[in-house]
Amino acid sequence: MVFLSMALNFGFLLMSIDRLRNEVADLALLDDLTGVGNRRHLLQRLTEECARSDRNGEAFALLVIDLDGFKGINDTHGHAAGDACLQHFTLMAQTRLRPGDMLARTGGDEFCIVLPSSTLREGAMIARRVLEVCRADAEQCTGPDIPIAVSIGVAQWTREIGMHPDRLIAAADHALY
């Protein structure tokens, strides 16, 4: 009976450890403020997409997004307002994405969106949808609300980019400016 009790407790302990390991793995890939993927998750996903595209020759697109004037929001309204803007932008952007698209926060006020099986033209369409929802939201701002303006760069995977996600990020970042 003692052995059965010990075995049962050991089983529960192993299940708890496995659950905690999965939670830690999830936390390592998510931005804790916005709940979307973080830079690590983005690079992991881009590496997967580059490999898939390299195998089958199918393009995918990447958007790099910068929230314009974000430092001013933090300086003028405080960091809590800045955090609220980041969370609000995340919610707005997610409403314009397709199933399978991935939004990630890569730092401060910068985000990326991975668009699997998408051309540059389709990426530009998604970028326009994100811009439009931000503009519409800014037009509705009244009183203490802070409008969010964004700049977006779009790039498409090519054979020259190959298995180098950093090259795709650099191309989209270059298109941002």
LINPE-V919910 format. One record per backbone hydrogen bond with DSSP energy under -1.0 kcal/mol. NH is the residue of the N-H (numbers start at 1). CO is the residue of the C=O. Records with the same first field share a line. If there is no record, write none. Layout:
NH: CO + CO
This chain:
5: 1
6: 2
7: 3
8: 4
9: 5
10: 6
11: 7
12: 8
13: 9
14: 10
15: 11
16: 12
17: 13
18: 14
19: 15
20: 16
21: 17
22: 18
23: 19
24: 20
25: 21
26: 22
27: 23
28: 24
29: 26
31: 36
35: 31
37: 103
38: 29
42: 38
43: 39
44: 40
45: 41
46: 42
47: 43
48: 44
49: 45
50: 46
51: 47
52: 48
53: 49
54: 50
55: 51
56: 52
57: 53
61: 115
62: 155
63: 113
64: 153
65: 111
66: 151
67: 109
68: 149
70: 67
73: 69
74: 70
75: 71
76: 72
77: 73
78: 74
82: 78
83: 79
84: 80
85: 81
86: 82
87: 83
88: 84
89: 85
90: 86
91: 87
92: 88
93: 89
94: 90
95: 91
96: 93
101: 98
102: 114
104: 112
105: 37
106: 110
107: 110
110: 107
111: 65
112: 104
113: 63
114: 102
115: 61
123: 119
124: 120
125: 121
126: 122
127: 123
128: 124
129: 125
130: 126
131: 127
132: 128
133: 129
134: 130
135: 131
136: 132
137: 133
138: 134
139: 135
140: 136
145: 142
151: 66
153: 64
155: 62
157: 60
162: 158
164: 161
167: 164
168: 164
169: 165
170: 166
171: 167
172: 168
173: 169
174: 170
175: 171
176: 172
